[in-house]
């Protein structure tokens, strides 16, 4: 776990690091957070509801404009500098800079006139853990391009363009949840996102709680093929009901005809329909400050993902069971696409450190794997920390 002191170092350093590299101060600093989905898994591509929150772990970008159309970005995490010209964008598959280049491509494709800049980037969002380090980079770059070119910031519009960059330039077929939460999050709140209308609503976290990310130290395998398979199964279920998407099917409608469905399709549909209902119940619980009810819904979500949607893993199940058994834990579930990666727990704030230590020790004993545990608070979305001088 990173201490609060270490986190502060990341906040203070970009000024000096930029000065060291470019012999001048940056004009502004951008913070773009990672994210975790509290509840609402595999509902996004069914036009449903999700409830993510932004993390107090972020990508930091110190920026100064250039007048030659060139972008020069040094990544401290990768130890290298990427250079490209806005009038000559070309793809280098697999390189970290493609997320930045894709943003430039998407914005220019949408008719925006961009200007070049130089920057230094550093982050403490774990890469590959399912906490949206890629969306953080995309929205940090988007905020830089819009600030330098004085383009008005519209969170929904910018999130959609960042999604387009990841879908069509980088080649990852993600939904819009990650970009939306990074663009539009509010501190101390989760964000209810209607994945059909893209309407959002900030929902306060229950007081006195902490969100703990439980990285199993396993990474997802075969997730692309499994993800596409689940999407097809959900489409089959929606077609059975004559619905545009499973979002339009109520639990009453499902229960009335469930025996007529193929058993596998029935389980997939039951997860999505019940998960959408759980998201809305979670929002109601959070508005009441009812941490116990929210935790119970998270526990139910994990069982549904494990048994009906079949996207958990042995390590995720072990981690979740250990977390749920700890004093002060209201609830825990796997989060993300599944088959590895992270779980998320809601715990009483004053027990968070002990919870993290005990969960780490017990998980290591049962799996011989060393997990990464992150105690988090809900943060604001992408923002300019230091305005132009």
C-alpha positions in Angstrom: 0.0 0.0 0.0 1.2 3.5 -0.7 1.2 5.8 2.2 -0.4 9.2 2.2 3.1 10.7 2.2 4.1 8.9 -0.9 0.9 10.0 -2.6 1.7 13.6 -1.8 5.1 13.3 -3.5 3.4 12.5 -6.8 1.3 15.7 -6.5 4.3 18.0 -5.8 6.8 16.6 -8.2 5.6 17.4 -11.8 6.6 21.1 -11.5 10.2 20.2 -10.7 10.4 17.3 -13.1 9.1 19.4 -15.9 11.6 22.2 -15.0 14.5 19.6 -15.0 13.6 18.3 -18.5 12.6 21.5 -20.3 14.5 24.2 -18.4 11.3 26.1 -17.7 8.2 25.7 -15.6 5.0 24.1 -16.9 2.0 26.3 -17.7 -0.4 23.9 -15.9 -0.7 20.5 -14.2 -3.5 18.0 -14.9 -4.7 15.2 -12.6 -6.8 12.4 -14.1 -7.9 9.6 -11.7 -8.2 5.9 -12.1 -11.5 4.3 -11.3 -13.2 1.3 -9.8 -16.8 0.1 -10.4 -18.6 -0.2 -7.1 -21.5 -2.3 -8.5 -23.0 -2.8 -12.0 -20.8 -5.3 -13.9 -21.5 -6.4 -17.5 -24.5 -4.2 -17.6 -23.0 -1.4 -19.7 -23.2 -3.2 -23.0 -26.8 -4.2 -22.1 -27.8 -0.5 -22.0 -28.0 -0.7 -18.2 -26.7 1.1 -15.2 -23.2 1.2 -13.6 -22.0 2.9 -10.4 -18.2 3.6 -10.6 -16.2 6.0 -8.6 -12.9 7.8 -9.3 -9.9 6.9 -7.2 -7.4 9.1 -5.3 -4.8 7.5 -7.5 -4.1 9.3 -10.7 -2.1 10.2 -13.7 -0.3 13.5 -13.4 0.6 15.6 -16.4 2.7 18.8 -16.4 2.2 20.7 -19.7 3.6 23.7 -21.6 2.2 24.7 -25.1 4.3 24.5 -28.2 3.7 26.5 -31.4 5.0 24.0 -34.0 2.2 21.3 -33.9 4.5 18.8 -32.2 3.7 16.8 -29.0 6.6 15.7 -26.9 5.6 13.7 -23.9 8.1 12.1 -21.4 6.7 9.2 -19.3 8.5 8.8 -16.0 6.8 5.4 -15.5 8.1 4.0 -18.8 11.3 6.0 -18.8 11.0 7.2 -22.4 9.8 10.2 -24.5 7.2 10.0 -27.3 7.3 12.5 -30.0 4.7 13.0 -32.8 3.3 15.7 -35.0 -0.4 16.6 -35.1 -0.2 16.8 -38.9 1.3 13.3 -39.3 -0.3 10.8 -36.9 0.6 7.1 -37.4 0.1 4.1 -35.3 2.7 2.1 -33.3 0.7 -0.9 -32.0 1.2 -1.6 -28.3 3.0 1.6 -27.4 1.8 3.5 -24.4 1.7 6.8 -26.4 -1.0 5.4 -28.6 -3.6 6.5 -26.0 -2.4 10.1 -26.3 -2.1 9.9 -30.1 -5.5 8.4 -30.4 -7.0 11.3 -28.4 -5.4 13.7 -30.9 -6.7 11.7 -33.8 -10.3 11.6 -32.4 -10.4 15.3 -31.6 -9.1 16.3 -35.0 -11.5 13.8 -36.7 -14.3 15.6 -34.8 -13.3 18.9 -36.3 -11.3 20.4 -33.5 -8.1 22.4 -34.2 -5.4 21.3 -31.8 -2.1 22.8 -30.8 1.1 21.0 -29.8 2.5 20.8 -26.3 5.3 19.3 -24.3 4.8 17.4 -21.0 6.0 15.1 -18.3 3.7 12.4 -17.1 3.7 10.2 -14.0 1.0 8.1 -12.3 0.3 5.8 -9.4 -2.7 4.0 -11.0 -1.6 0.3 -11.2 -1.2 -0.7 -14.8 -3.1 -3.9 -15.9 -5.1 -4.2 -12.7 -8.4 -3.1 -14.2 -8.4 0.3 -12.6 -8.5 2.2 -15.9 -5.0 3.6 -16.1 -5.6 3.9 -19.9 -8.7 6.0 -19.5 -6.8 8.2 -17.0 -4.1 8.8 -19.7 -6.7 9.5 -22.3 -8.5 12.1 -20.3 -5.3 13.7 -19.0 -4.3 14.1 -22.7 -7.7 15.3 -23.6 -7.6 18.0 -20.9 -4.2 19.0 -22.1 -5.3 19.3 -25.7 -8.4 21.2 -24.8 -6.6 23.6 -22.4 -3.8 24.4 -24.8 -6.3 25.0 -27.7 -8.8 26.7 -25.4 -11.6 24.3 -26.3 -14.6 24.3 -23.9 -14.6 21.2 -21.6 -17.8 19.1 -21.9 -17.4 15.9 -19.8 -19.8 13.8 -21.8 -18.6 14.9 -25.2 -15.0 14.4 -24.1 -15.7 11.0 -22.7 -17.3 9.8 -25.9 -14.3 11.1 -27.9 -11.9 9.3 -25.6 -13.9 6.1 -26.0 -13.7 6.6 -29.7 -9.9 6.9 -29.5 -9.6 3.6 -27.5 -12.1 1.8 -29.7 -10.9 2.9 -33.2 -7.3 4.0 -32.7 -6.0 1.7 -29.9 -8.4 -1.1 -30.9 -9.9 -1.9 -27.5 -13.7 -2.4 -27.7 -14.6 -0.8 -24.3 -17.8 0.8 -23.3 -18.0 4.4 -22.2 -18.1 3.8 -18.4 -14.3 4.3 -17.8 -14.1 7.5 -19.7 -17.3 8.9 -18.3 -16.3 8.5 -14.6 -12.8 9.9 -15.2 -14.3 12.9 -17.0 -17.2 13.6 -14.7 -16.6 12.2 -11.2 -17.3 14.2 -8.0 -15.2 13.9 -4.8 -16.8 11.7 -2.1 -19.4 10.4 -4.6 -19.9 7.5 -6.9 -21.5 8.3 -10.3 -24.6 6.6 -11.5 -24.3 6.3 -15.3 -27.3 5.4 -17.5 -25.4 3.6 -20.3 -28.3 4.2 -22.7 -28.9 7.9 -22.3 -25.5 8.7 -20.8 -27.2 10.7 -18.1 -25.2 10.8 -14.8 -26.0 11.4 -11.2 -23.6 11.8 -8.4 -24.4 9.6 -5.4 -22.7 10.2 -2.0 -20.8 7.4 -0.4 -22.0 6.4 3.1 -20.2 8.5 5.8 -17.3 6.9 7.6 -16.6 4.3 5.0 -13.5 3.6 2.8 -13.3 1.7 -0.5 -10.5 -0.8 -0.6 -9.2 -2.2 -3.9 -8.0 -5.9 -3.6 -5.7 -6.8 -6.4 -5.3 -10.6 -6.5 -2.0 -10.4 -8.4 -3.5 -12.4 -11.2 -4.2 -11.0 -14.6 -7.1 -11.7 -16.9 -6.7 -14.5 -19.5 -8.9 -15.2 -22.5 -11.0 -12.2 -21.4 -11.6 -10.9 -25.0 -13.1 -14.1 -26.3 -15.1 -14.7 -23.1 -16.3 -11.0 -23.1 -17.5 -11.4 -26.8 -19.2 -14.7 -25.9 -21.1 -13.0 -23.0 -22.2 -10.2 -25.2 -23.6 -12.7 -27.8 -25.5 -14.6 -25.1 -27.0 -11.4 -23.7 -28.1 -10.4 -27.2 -29.7 -13.8 -27.6 -31.6 -13.3 -24.4 -32.8 -9.8 -25.4 -34.0 -11.2 -28.8 -36.0 -13.9 -26.9 -37.8 -11.1 -25.1 -38.2 -9.0 -28.2 -36.3 -6.2 -26.4 -33.6 -3.9 -27.7 -31.4 -4.8 -24.7 -31.7 -6.7 -21.4 -32.1 -3.3 -19.7 -35.7 -3.3 -20.9 -36.5 -6.7 -19.3 -37.8 -6.6 -15.7 -37.4 -9.4 -13.2 -41.1 -10.0 -13.4 -41.0 -10.5 -17.2 -37.9 -12.8 -16.8 -39.5 -14.9 -14.0 -42.7 -15.5 -16.0 -40.9 -17.1 -19.0 -37.5 -18.2 -17.5 -38.2 -22.0 -17.9 -38.5 -21.5 -21.6 -35.0 -20.1 -22.0 -31.9 -22.2 -22.6 -30.4 -22.8 -19.2 -27.1 -21.1 -20.0 -28.8 -18.1 -21.6 -31.2 -18.0 -18.6 -28.3 -17.6 -16.2 -26.6 -14.9 -18.2 -29.9 -12.9 -18.5 -30.7 -13.4 -14.8 -27.4 -11.8 -13.8 -27.8 -8.7 -16.0 -31.4 -8.1 -15.0 -30.8 -8.6 -11.3 -27.6 -6.6 -11.5 -29.4 -3.6 -13.0 -31.9 -3.8 -10.1 -29.0 -4.0 -7.6 -27.4 -0.9 -8.9 -30.7 1.1 -8.4 -31.1 -0.4 -5.0 -27.5 0.5 -4.2 -28.2 4.2 -5.1 -31.2 4.3 -2.8 -29.2 2.7 0.0 -26.4 5.3 -0.5 -28.8 8.2 -0.4 -30.0 6.8 3.0 -26.4 6.4 4.2 -27.1 2.7 4.5 -23.6 1.1 4.2 -24.9 -2.3 5.4 -27.4 -2.5 2.6 -24.9 -1.4 0.0 -22.5 -4.1 1.2 -25.1 -6.7 1.1 -25.9 -5.8 -2.5 -22.1 -6.0 -3.4 -22.1 -9.5 -1.9 -25.1 -10.6 -4.0 -23.4 -9.1 -7.0 -20.4 -11.3 -6.6 -22.5 -14.5 -6.2 -24.3 -13.5 -9.4 -21.1 -12.9 -11.3 -19.6 -16.1 -10.1 -22.6 -18.4 -10.6 -24.8 -16.9 -13.3 -22.3 -15.0 -15.4 -19.3 -17.2 -14.7 -16.6 -14.5 -14.9 -15.0 -14.9 -11.5 -11.8 -16.9 -10.8 -10.6 -19.1 -7.9 -8.3 -16.3 -6.7 -11.1 -13.7 -6.8 -13.4 -16.0 -4.9 -10.8 -16.5 -2.2 -10.1 -12.8 -1.9 -13.8 -11.9 -1.7 -14.5 -14.6 0.9 -11.6 -13.4 3.1 -12.7 -9.8 2.8 -16.3 -10.5 3.6 -15.2 -12.4 6.8 -13.3 -9.4 8.2 -14.7 -7.2 11.0 -15.7 -3.8 9.6 -16.3 -5.1 6.0 -19.8 -4.3 4.8 -19.4 -6.2 1.5 -17.0 -7.2 -1.2 -17.2 -8.4 -4.9 -15.1 -8.9 -7.9 -14.9 -5.9 -10.1 -14.2 -5.4 -13.8 -14.5 -7.9 -16.7 -13.4 -10.8 -14.5 -11.2 -13.9 -14.8 -8.6 -12.2 -12.6 -7.6 -8.7 -11.5 -9.3 -6.9 -8.7 -12.1 -7.1 -6.1 -13.5 -4.2 -4.3 -14.7 -3.9 -0.6 -16.6 -1.4 1.3 -15.3 -1.2 4.9 -15.7 1.0 8.0 -13.1 3.7 7.7 -11.6 3.2 11.1 -10.9 -0.5 10.3 -9.5 0.0 6.9 -5.8 -0.4 7.8 -6.3 -3.5 9.9 -8.6 -4.9 7.2 -6.0 -4.5 4.6 -3.2 -6.0 6.7 -5.3 -9.1 7.7 -6.7 -9.6 4.2 -3.2 -9.5 2.7 -1.8 -12.0 5.2 -4.7 -14.5 4.8 -4.7 -14.2 1.0 -1.0 -14.9 0.9 -1.4 -17.9 3.2 -4.2 -19.4 1.0 -2.8 -18.7 -2.5 1.0 -18.1 -2.1 0.4 -14.9 -4.0 1.2 -11.4 -2.8 -1.8 -9.1 -3.3 -1.7 -5.3 -3.7 -4.2 -3.6 -1.4 -5.2 0.0 -1.9 -7.2 2.0 0.6 -9.0 4.7 -1.4 -11.4 7.6 -1.2 -13.7 8.7 -4.0 -12.0 11.5 -5.9 -13.0 14.2 -8.3 -12.7 13.7 -12.1 -10.0 15.1 -14.4 -9.0 18.6 -13.5 -6.4 21.3 -14.0 -4.6 21.7 -10.7 -2.5 24.8 -11.6 -4.0 27.3 -14.0 -2.0 28.9 -16.8 0.4 31.5 -15.5 
